[in-house]
Amino acid sequence: MNFLDKLKKVHEIEHKHAKEKSSYAQLSLAQKISASQLRQFGFELNCVRGGMFEPMAVFTCESHSVTVDHLGEIKEWQNFILVSNLLHYYIYL
């Protein structure tokens, strides 16, 4: 791996962490507590949907998908499809 490839990889990692931090800032305290529990099992925050007052966080780990509502309640979905384009995530339940 040459220097430019290493630099690109570092940039991608930093960009991912910056995006993750901004997404976590949108979560309620109850959601952050649930997120902490989910991260212990390998789940990662994909996106936050909804308004300022009732955001829904979407976490994935391999083929498992869960949502965390504004009260911190974790729900697992069997037939959950997360489709992303350049700007948005679309959730099909």
ABEGO torsion letter per residue (X at the ends): XBAAAAAAAAAAAAAAAAAAAAAAAABBAAAAAAAAAAAAAGBBBABBBEBAABBBBBBBBEABBBBBBAAGBBBBBABBBBBBBAABBBBBX
